[in-house]
Amino acid sequence: MADEADIANAYITNAIEAALGSRQQKVPSLVITKECKECGEEIPLARRQLGFQFCISCAEETERRKSLFADY
């Protein structure tokens, strides 16, 4: 016979599995584009294969802007 702790553990396990299952379904598939999302310039093939969606210049600018607000 299961006690309250066993029932609670089973409930938690089921809840976690359900949450992870729904999260995995929401992950978008990786779309490889040739052009930078910011400026439209072509992204080098090696960079695209790694999943980057911004050219180097736009990526550097984005990181610079993020670092300006990192402490807020």
C-alpha positions as CSV (number, residue, x, y, z in Angstrom):
1,M,0.0,0.0,0.0
2,A,1.4,3.4,-1.0
3,D,1.7,6.0,1.7
4,E,1.3,9.8,1.3
5,A,4.9,10.4,0.4
6,D,4.8,7.8,-2.4
7,I,1.6,9.4,-3.8
8,A,3.2,12.8,-3.6
9,N,6.4,11.7,-5.4
10,A,4.4,10.0,-8.2
11,Y,2.3,13.2,-8.6
12,I,5.5,15.4,-8.8
13,T,7.1,13.0,-11.2
14,N,4.1,13.1,-13.5
15,A,3.9,16.9,-13.3
16,I,7.5,17.3,-14.2
17,E,7.3,14.9,-17.1
18,A,4.2,16.7,-18.4
19,A,5.9,20.1,-18.2
20,L,9.1,18.9,-19.9
21,G,7.1,17.1,-22.6
22,S,5.1,20.3,-23.4
23,R,8.3,22.4,-23.4
24,Q,10.0,20.2,-25.9
25,Q,7.1,20.5,-28.3
26,K,7.3,24.4,-28.1
27,V,11.0,24.5,-29.1
28,P,11.2,26.0,-32.6
29,S,13.2,24.3,-35.2
30,L,16.4,25.9,-36.3
31,V,15.9,28.0,-39.4
32,I,19.1,28.7,-41.3
33,T,19.0,32.0,-43.2
34,K,21.6,33.4,-45.5
35,E,21.0,37.0,-44.6
36,C,21.5,38.8,-41.3
37,K,18.3,39.5,-39.4
38,E,19.5,43.0,-38.6
39,C,21.1,44.4,-41.8
40,G,20.4,41.9,-44.5
41,E,24.0,41.2,-45.4
42,E,25.0,37.6,-46.2
43,I,26.3,35.5,-43.3
44,P,29.3,33.3,-44.0
45,L,28.5,29.6,-44.4
46,A,30.5,28.5,-41.4
47,R,28.7,31.0,-39.2
48,R,25.3,29.9,-40.6
49,Q,26.1,26.2,-39.9
50,L,26.7,27.1,-36.2
51,G,23.2,28.6,-36.1
52,F,24.0,32.3,-36.0
53,Q,21.4,34.6,-37.4
54,F,23.4,37.9,-37.3
55,C,26.5,38.9,-39.2
56,I,29.6,39.6,-37.1
57,S,29.2,43.4,-37.1
58,C,25.5,43.2,-36.0
59,A,26.3,40.5,-33.4
60,E,29.1,42.7,-31.9
61,E,26.7,45.7,-31.8
62,T,24.0,43.6,-30.1
63,E,26.5,42.4,-27.5
64,R,27.8,45.9,-26.9
65,R,24.2,47.1,-26.3
66,K,23.5,44.2,-23.9
67,S,26.7,45.0,-21.9
68,L,25.6,48.6,-21.5
69,F,22.5,47.5,-19.6
70,A,24.0,44.4,-17.9
71,D,24.1,46.0,-14.4
72,Y,20.4,47.2,-14.4
